[in-house]
Amino acid sequence: MKRIFSGIQPTGEIHLGNYVGAIRNWVTLTDEYDCVFCVVDYHAITVEYEISEFRKRAIETALILLACGLSPEKCKIFVQSHVPEHTELAWIFNCVTPIGELERMTQFKDKSKQHRANINMGLMDYPVLQAADILIYKAGFVPVGEDQVQHIELSREVARKFNARFGNVFPEPQALLSMAPKILGVDGEAKMSKTLNNYIGLLEDEEVMWEKLRTAVTDVNRVRRSDPGNPEICNIYTIHRAFSDNRILLDVDKGCRTAGIGCIDCKKMLFKNMIAELGPIREKALSLMKDTDYVIDVIRAGAKKCSAIAKATMAETRSALGILA
Ligand code: AQP
């Protein structure tokens, strides 16, 4: 069975972008692949964070993955720092990664602007740790949103450079995109992101969700209700595609282009479909919140299985490097 790896940061509330861009796809893929899903806490410390909340955040992130439908029977779910071989392999990969490649990463440039007072080495090294996360499991596929594609290409390059120098140890992983690889935030401009606070949270109250959706930017050229709109450039239509069936999409497309429906009508239809899918996820999450011991058991068991794979890869890697055993 081919192996998949993907990760999510415990940096805040999981949002619609994470869900339709990545997690929902992960659930489907567990039927076909040997899947490894990780709460990447060491990635999250590259920016400022609330120390007193951090443990809780890691558990909550795993909890949401379970609530979204990932089953510990069908995949491994764990926390990155519980398998320290990830950071060990990252050090080795640092020694084959050109600094110039890291400096040109879009995420590094964006984050350097967002965190001017703390442009640390970890921020730049983020994609190298990500390469280690993936390659320590020799994963061939990485289901991610569009924002991560550049990093996966770097992982391929790291694998190539390592293999060329030390022998063929690692596969070159490929990104797997979902049907909604890029969801913009409610501002209609930037990628929906936890840190940009432009998101609709998966577990938010329905009233809060509706208020965010109601006021979200649509096609900016559609100023009046009577103006025809263009669904192709409307973020709300992109989200509709992720939640609504073809019949509704056709109605919305036609209604928008002919000004037969207004943006609020369109958003109401979307909201109904979103709630139908997200309601049960919220219920499951609320019930898991009463049993966090179960969630901790799941991530401990996941780490145990992942450790065995990671240790074997590290033994092979050290041997390829000529390190004294
Ligand atoms: N807006 C999005 N559209 C589609 N996919 C997305 N992903 C994230 N945002 C979108 C995908 O979700 C997975 C987990 O990503 P993450 O933990 O890096 O989440 P984030 O929201 O991007 O986190 P941050 O820290 O809030 O984001 P930044 O650092 O960008 O400000 C990934 O597969 C990602 O592609």
Boltz pocket constraint, residues with backbone or C-beta under 6 A from the ligand:
constraints:
  - pocket:
      binder: B
      contacts: [[A, 7], [A, 8], [A, 9], [A, 10], [A, 11], [A, 17], [A, 18], [A, 19], [A, 20], [A, 21], [A, 22], [A, 23], [A, 143], [A, 144], [A, 145], [A, 146], [A, 147], [A, 148], [A, 180], [A, 181], [A, 182], [A, 183], [A, 184], [A, 185], [A, 191], [A, 192], [A, 193], [A, 194], [A, 195], [A, 196]]
      max_distance: 6.0
